[in-house]
């Protein structure tokens, strides 16, 4: 039955089986990295190693290769074959993923996965006997990695079918993939049809007349619209204790030796309190439901080891800093986040209406030096520079210069090379000057925002002079505080990893109706920016349905 299969898929009935042919993969995240590998192999890896091997083998006397003088040269040549083989494998893998397409064959009780580029072909094959299920999962995230997404669309764009046999190990399951890099909407009906045919093939090849057990098709749970994957059941090995009272919920996370610090989460009437143990005393954090933007699982990526899942409690801008807590198991982290989200009342679906809701801050924060002047039919806001932002730049400049000077001094004394000393000292001084100039510019930065005559006028003055811009009210769709990574042309996966690694850098954003974002005051205090955005929204009469008081 192929009626439900996507029309882009070509099904060819064979005398002893069937062949599924998929089209070439669309350009995107899945093909970008293999394309980079292919380009690097063709332009750098293969030419360099080929030239290196030619230079080494040129001095070998092939007429008398067993001469003692050729031993060391042959050793260098053998060592050079290994990186050349790696470059060839990387280039071939990049070629098949970037320019190729996938095929699946089921013939004579043998399942074959094929990657094809023109007449080039790479394949693996295995008998269907013992096949227990077909997993449809995200092809961009390796098995065992932390599944974090910026949105639900990132989880369904590039998927793969992984056949699982009853004797499989983790390595076998990773190697045996079918049709990697295709949409989930294509692979789910394909997996169902393939499972039915594999069961029939197993029955035909079975020695006993008993019917073969059905082959299950399992799909990874999808995240909600906010990109969060829920887990409702507590993992069996989890030692987290949950105490559900009539009006409160208490979750106790135990400490681990040489690992995480323990914490106690308490939810009472929509208020979340976290008490985390410290070396001396305890740290206490508290938020109301209105202050919380999200509770989710983050990922700390480690290129030399396994990724670390983290529980992230994220307040709205101006309502505090992000709370982080590292956990050992991804399933445990997602279960804990799901439990807290439901107890506090974080929207499960992450609906656009909730995500776009602006949280107003009516009162100016204590200690704020922003000057607000009411005008007839408008307002003028004078924003002075922030001291903490300038101080951070000065510190970065001094650290860059000190580190480079120390390294150059050590190199100078060890190798007695004056040129290296001056090179590294110069680089350190260059970085230091760059940070100091940026700090000086921010120390002189003044921004004046004026709303009058149905237009927003922005005047910025700094170390490099003054710049003025006018935005008519009809061009402005929204005014809000956002992350500096919003709207940047990078992949959603990379953006999410960057957001998980460091706390957000907030800025004042003017969203225009054509999709453009005008940015101001990055690195300023998020509480002041939230109040500033509230004043501008009211003066510009931004639609009230996008705001919550």
N, C-alpha and C positions, 0 to 999 in steps of 0.2 A: 504494500500500500504506500504509494508515493504521492498521494494527492495533497498531503499537508506539508510536503517538503517545499522549501523556497524555490522560486522559479529560476534563481541564479545557479542552482545546483543541477548538474547534468547526471542523470542516472542511466547507466548502460547495463542492460540485462545480458549476461554472458551464459554460455552453455553450462558452465559449472559454478556460476556465482553471479556476482554483481560488482559494478565499479561506480563509485561516486566521484565526480570531478567538480572541484570548486574553482571559481574564478581567481584571478590574481588578487592578492590582498590590497586593500586600500592603503594609501599613504597615511601614516599616523605614528603614534608612539611605538607600536610594535615593529615597524619597519625602519624607524629613524636610527636606532642604535645599531642594528645590523648593517645599515648603509654606511654608518661611520666606520664600523669594523672593516667592511669591504674596501672603503676608500683608503683607510690607513694601511691595510695589507698591500694594496696595489701600488700605493705611492711611497710607502716607507718600509714596511716589514720585509716583503718579498725582494724588492730591489737591493736593499741594504745587505740582507743575509746572503743573497746570491752573489753579490760583489765580494763580500767577505770570504765566502767559501771559494770563489774563484781565485782570490788573492792567496789563500792558504794552499789550495791544491795545485797552484801554478808551480810551486817549488818541489812537488813530489816527482820523483823519477818513477814513472809508471812501468818502465821496463824492469826495474829492480826495486819493487815496492817494499820488499822485506829488509832493506838495508837498515842498520841501526839508526842512521841519521834521520830516517823518515818517521820514526816512532812518535816523537813529540808532535810533528806536523799532522800525522794521521789522527792523533788524539784531539787536536784542535779542530780538525775537520769533522770528527764524529760529534764533538760538542756543538758545532755549528749547525748540524742537521736538526737538532731538537728545536731551536727557535725558528728555523725555517719551516719545519713541519707545523709548529703552532701558528705561524703566519698563514700558511696555506689552509689549515683547518678553519681559522678565523675568517679568512676571505671566502672560503667555500660556504660556510654557514651563513655569512652575511649575504652572499649572492642568492642562496635559496630562499631566505626570508624576505629580502628586499625586492627581488624581481621574480620570484617563483610563485607557484600555487600548489595546493595540496590535492592528493587523490587518495581514496581508500578503496581497497579491493578485498573482497571476500570470495575466495575460490578454493574449492576442494577442502573446506574446513580449515583454511589458513587465512588469518587476518593479516593484511599488509598495509602499512602506512607509507605513503610515497610523497616525496617532495621533488618537484620537477621544474626545471628551467630549460625550455626548448627540448633538445635531445639529451641534456644532462639529467641524471636521475639519481636520487639517494632514497633508500628504502630500508625498512625493517619488517620482519614477518614473524608470526607466531601462531601456533594452532589454537583454535577457539576452545578446545577442551580445557576445562578448569576456569574459564572466564566467568566471573561472578557479578561484575557490574561495570558500568561506564560512568565515569565522573566528568561532569561539565564544570570547569573551573576557570578562574582568571588566568590567562596565559602570561600576564605581565608580572605576577607575583609567584615566586617559586614556592613549592610545597614546604610548609613549615615557617614561611615568612609571616610578618605581621600584616594583616589586611586593613589598611587605612585608605580612605577615599575622600576626595574633596566633594564629590557628588555621586549620586547613584549611577549616572551615565558612565562614569569611569570604570565601573565593575562589569559592564555588559558590552563594552566596545570590542575588546580583544579577549576571546576565550579559547579554550582548547578541550578536546575529549581525551581523557586518560583512561585506557582500559586497565582494569585491575583483575589479576588472576589470583587464585587461592594460595599460590606459593610465592607471591611477589614480595620483594623487599622494597625499601624506599628508592634505591637506585634504579631498579627495574621500572618502577612506576614513573620515575622522572624521565627515563629515556624513551619509554613507549608512549608517545603522544600522537594523536590523530588530529589533523587540520588545525594546527595552532595559529592563532591570530585572526580568527573570524568572529563575527558577531554572535552573541549568545542566542539571538532569535533564530539564527540559521542552525546552530549546532544542537539545540535541544530536539527539534523534530528529526534531525539526522541521527542523533544518538538513539532515539526511540525506534526508528526504522532499522538501524543497524543491530540493535539488541535483539529485535524479533528475528532477524535473518540469522544472526549468530546462534540463537537457540535452535532454530531449525537445522542449521548445519551441524551443530553438536549432536542432535538426535540422529541425523543421518549417519554420522560417523561412530556413534556409540555401539559398543558390543552387546549391550543389554537392551531389551525392548522397553525399559522404563523411560518415560518422558524426561527430558532434561529440565532441570529447574529453571525458572525464569531469570533472565539477566536484568538486574535493576539498573535504572538510570537515575543517578543522584546529581543534583545541582547545588552548588554552594549557595547558602542563603544570601539574598541580595540586601544591600544596605538601604536604609530609608532615604528620603530625598536630601537629608542633610549629610549623607555619606556614612552613617553609623550602622554597623552590623550587630544586631541584637543576639544575645544568648540568654535563654530563659532558665536553663537548668544549670545548677552549680556543678562544676567538674568533680569527678569522684575523688581526686587527690587533693582537692582544695581544703585548706585548714582554716578558712575564714569562718568565723562564728556569726550567726544572724539571730537576733532576738527581736521578734515582732510583738510589740505591745498593742494595746487598744488604741493609743493615740500617737505612738512614736515607733521608730525603727532604729535599732542599734546594730551596727556592723563593726566587728572587731577584726582587724587585720593583724596577725601576730608578727613579731619581729623575726628576722633570720640572722644567723651568725654570718658576719662579714658580708651582709647584704642589706636589704631594705630595713628601714625603721618601721616599727609598728604604728598603727593609727586606729582611732575610733571615730566612726562616722555616726552621727545622730541626726535623724530627720524628725522634726516636730512641727506640725501645722505649716508645712511648706517651707520651713527654715532648715538649712543644712549647717551643721556644726562639725568641724574636723579638729580633733586633738591628736597631734603627732608627737611621738616621743623624740627627745633630743638628748644629746650627751649630758647636758645640764638643764633639767626642767622639761618643759613641754611647749609646743607651739600650738596656738589656738587660732582657727580661722572660722569665720561665720558669714553666711550669706542668706538673704531672703530669696524667695522664688523670683521676685521682680529683678533682682540683681544678677541672676544667673543667665548666661547666654546658652551654654551647652555643657554637657558632661559626656565625654567620649573617650576613645582609646587612641593614643598617639604611638608613634614608632620612632625609636632612636636607632638609626641605621648605623651599622658597624661593618665596614668593608672587610675586616679581618676576623669576624666572628658572627655569631647569631645576633639577630636584631633583638632589641629589648622593648617589650610593650610597656606603656605608661598610662596610668589613669590621669586624665586631664579634666580639671574642673575650671571652666572658663567663665568669668564674669563679664558683663557688658563693659565697654570702655568707661573708665571713670569710677568703676565699682570695685577696684582692687586688682591684684595680679593673679596670674594663673597658678593653680595648685597642681603640682606634679607628684606622682608616686609610682616608682618603678615596681613592676610585678614580674614574676618568673614566667607565667604561662599566659598566652594570648586569650585562651578560652576563659580563664579565670578573670582576666582584666575586662573582657567584654561582658561577662556575667555580672561583675561588680558594677560596671558602668550602667548596665541595663537596670539593675536593681535600684541604684540611686536615681536614675532618670525617672523611673516610674514612681518612686516614693516622693520625689520633689515635685514632679509634674512637668518635666521638660517635654515639649511636644514630640510624640513618637515619630510622626511622619516628617518633621522638619518642613512643614508646608511653606511655600514662598511667602504667604501672608505673614507668618510668624518670623521668617528669616529677614524680611525687609522692614519689620516693625522697628521704628526708631524710638529709643528710650530717652525721653526728654529729661534734662537736668535744669530745673527752673532757677535754682539758687547758685550764685557765683561761688566757687570754692573759696574756702578761707585761705588768705595769703596770696590770692591771685592779683597780679599787677595789671591785668587787662583793664583798660579804661573804656567804659560804655557811655556814650552820649546820645540821648534821645533827640531826634530831629522831627520836624514837622513832616509826618508821612514816611519816616525812615529812621535809621540809626547809624552811628559811626562807632566802630570798634578799633581801638589802637592796641596792638599786640606788641609788647616789648620782647627782647630776647630772653631766653630762659638760661639761668645760670648753670643748671645741671647738665644741659646739653653741651654747652661750651666747655665745661670742666672735663667731660668725658673725652672730647676731642683732644684737649691738651694732654690728658693722661695717655691716650693712644699714641700721640706723637713722641712723648718722652720714652714710652716703653719701646717703640720701634727703634728709636735712635740708640737707647741703652743696650738693647738686645743685639743689634747689628755691631755696635762698637765692641761689646764683650766677645762676640764670636770672632770678629776680625782680630782682636788682640790675642786670643787663644791660637788662632791659625798662624799668626805672625810668630809667636814664640815657638810653636811646634815645628813649623816648616821653614822658619826664618825667611819668609817671603814678604818683602815690603809691598809689592804690587797688590797681592791679595788683601793686605791690610787696608790699603787706600781704596780698593774697589768696594769692599764691604762697608767700610766707613762712609764712603760716598753714597752708597745705596741707603744706608740707615739715615744719613742726613737728608736725603731726598724724601724718604717716607715721612720723616719728622717734619720737614718744611710743608709737605702736603697737608698733614693733619693740622699743623699750626695755622696755615692759611685758611683752611676750612673752619677752624675754631674762630679765627678772627672775623671771617665773614658772618658766622652765626652770632658772634658777639655784637656786630653792628647791624644785624638783621632786625628791621622794624616792618611790620605789616599793618596797613590801615585798610579796613574793610568798611565800605560805605554803601548803604542801601538807600537809594533815593530815585525818584522818577522811574519806578519800575525797572531798575537796573542795579546790578551789583558791580561796584567799582573796587578794584583791588590794586593797592600801591605797595610795592615791595622795595625797600632800600637796604643796601648792604655795602660790603667792601668794594663791589664792582659797579656801584652806581644805583640808580633807581629804575624801576620798571612798573608800568601801569597797564592795567587790562580792564576792559568793560565787558560785562556779560548781561545782555537783556534778560528780563524776567521770563520771557516766553521760551528762551533756549534752555533754561534750567529745569531739570526734571527732579532733582533731589539734592539735598545738602546733608552730609552725614560724616561721622568719623569712621575711617576704615583703615585696614592694614595696608602698609606700603607695598605689599605683594599683590594687591588686588589689581586686576587688569593687566598684569605684566605678561608678556608673550613667552611663557614657559609652559611646559606640560603640567597638567593638574597633579600628577604624581610627584613631580619635583617640587611644585609649590607646596603640596601638603607635607612633604618631608622637611622642607625649610621651616614651615610653620610649627612643626612638632619639635624641631631642634632648638629653637630660640623663641623667647617671648615676642609678641608682635610689636612692631614699630608703628604707632598710630599717627595719622595725619588727617588734616581737614580736606575732605573731598567734595568737589562740586561736580555732580553727575549731569552732563548735558543730554539733551534728547536724542542726539545722534550717536550716543554710546561713549563719547569721549569723557575722560575724567581729568579735571583740573585739580592739581594737588598743591597744598600749602602746608607749612608749619610741621614738617615731619620731625618726629622726636620730641614734640612739645608734650606737656602733661596731658594725659588722656582725659582727666576730669575737667580741665579747663577747655579742652577741645570739645567735649560733649556739651558743656554750657554754651560755648561759642556757637556751635552748630545749632543749638536750640534757639538762640536769639536770632540767627540769620534765617532759620526756617520760618519763624513767626513773622519776621519783617518781610520776607519774600513770599509769604502765604503759600508755602509748600502744602500740597494736599494733606488734609488732616488725617485721612485714613492710613497714612504711612507713619503716624506718630502715636505714641502711647504716653500718657501722662503718669 
